[in-house]
Amino acid sequence: MLAEIKGLNEECGVFAVWGHEKAAEMTYYGLHALQHRGQEGAGIVTTDGKKLHVHKGVGLVNDVFSEDKFSSLKGHAAIGHVRYATQGGGGFENVQPLVFRSQKNSMALAHNGNLVNAHALKSQLEAQGSILQTTSDTEVIAHLIKRSGNVPLEEAIGSALSMIKGAYAFSILTEEQMFIGLDPRGLRPLSIGRLGDAYVVASETCAFDLIGATYEREVKPGELIVIDAEGFRSSQFTSPLQRTLCSMEYVYFSRPDSDLNELNVHASRKTMGKQLALEAPIEADVVTGVPDSSISAAIGFSEAASIPYELGLIKNRYVGRTFIQPSQELREQGVKMKLSAVRGIVEGKRVVMVDDSIVRGTTSRRIVRLLKEAGATEVHVRIASPPIQNPCYYGIDTSTKGELIASHNSIEEIREIIGADSLAFLSTEGLEASIVADRDIKDHGVCQACFTGNYPTEIYPDTVIPAYKD
Ligand code: SF4
């Protein structure tokens, strides 16, 4: 489905390189591959061993970087970031990596996720005299690190991490060292690869493929990695807890060519589609998926149901970004501009329309209408994830509870609102089984809190949903 009209938005992607003569260029390509994780800002910080060099700005990676920018991004190591604007608000001051300079040394920080105790930590820091310049959680982490005083940075980072709660996958760069870490539950994805002798780190493995790097392993929950002139060292800043990697990464956010926690995203979506066909069978003539993220699940559904898969919906690829607008009316127009139903495929047919999720329902209603206007006699909607009933506190903008159609409507009511002939969702058990399969649940379990309301971390009364931080 189309992120900008659906109301589901990823909040960031991180990329890092250590030990490569073209570290900035590699990071630029890596960020390109991660562009789907955030389109509102991008930045790269490099080190040449003596000084940090920074370039960042608002917009797409290509808007922010041009060839002449790379001559100033010197050095053998770099960290980069793409961001979606809602976390901490838009504007240049929140574009990451954030850089903190001091007389002795500087530090750049890039972070994907959301801290559930950020509000309390901010109040504490301000009461102790810290001046926060941005509304971003990343700055909270930086202040906690700086507050540790005259201890080795690795120790200071470990002690800061022991105070923060929530979801975080981060990279930190100083003049001489790089640090990589993941929260104790591994809520967000983070992988390590090799590019020749260089180390690379990315939110998704699709970034490795683009630069020709090979996948090495996942960053482990609760792990802190240090890379410097002495090499690569790993330690646990805390014991790993039950893994709860965001299931929406598999359902919707990540690219199908990425592997997350050693499972290919396309393969997992296909399994979800197969499982959905078993759970909610229907007699129909064709199966179609809503491009792009629902195609894999639609193929799986088609295979399991033995109903032919067809391209019943086509994405209009070159629609301008002008349509990314918050108003409901423009969102509705956006669907029409971005998707077309293929009359030759759906006319006179009973169509199964597979989509990855329903957020507000507006988009589904429009797509059902598009298919019917193109002559579909019946439209059966099958959703390859459970109903989203709760907001996410871990770095995904899912909207507030009130905006989520499934939070206050039964499945039958939703069916009626979107105008489908039938509607069914994948069960939470089916979703978990599609991702965990026969692997150890402790290391491969997933978060399903936006479906179930069972948040894997404590949620504080003042925990803020990222989209509504400002
Ligand atoms: S609440 Fe939903 S979107 Fe948020 S981390 Fe959990 S599964 Fe992902």
Residues whose N, C-alpha, C, O or C-beta is under 5 A from the ligand:
A	BS01	SF4	C246 S247 M248 P391 C392 Y393 Y394 I396 C447 Q448 A449 C450
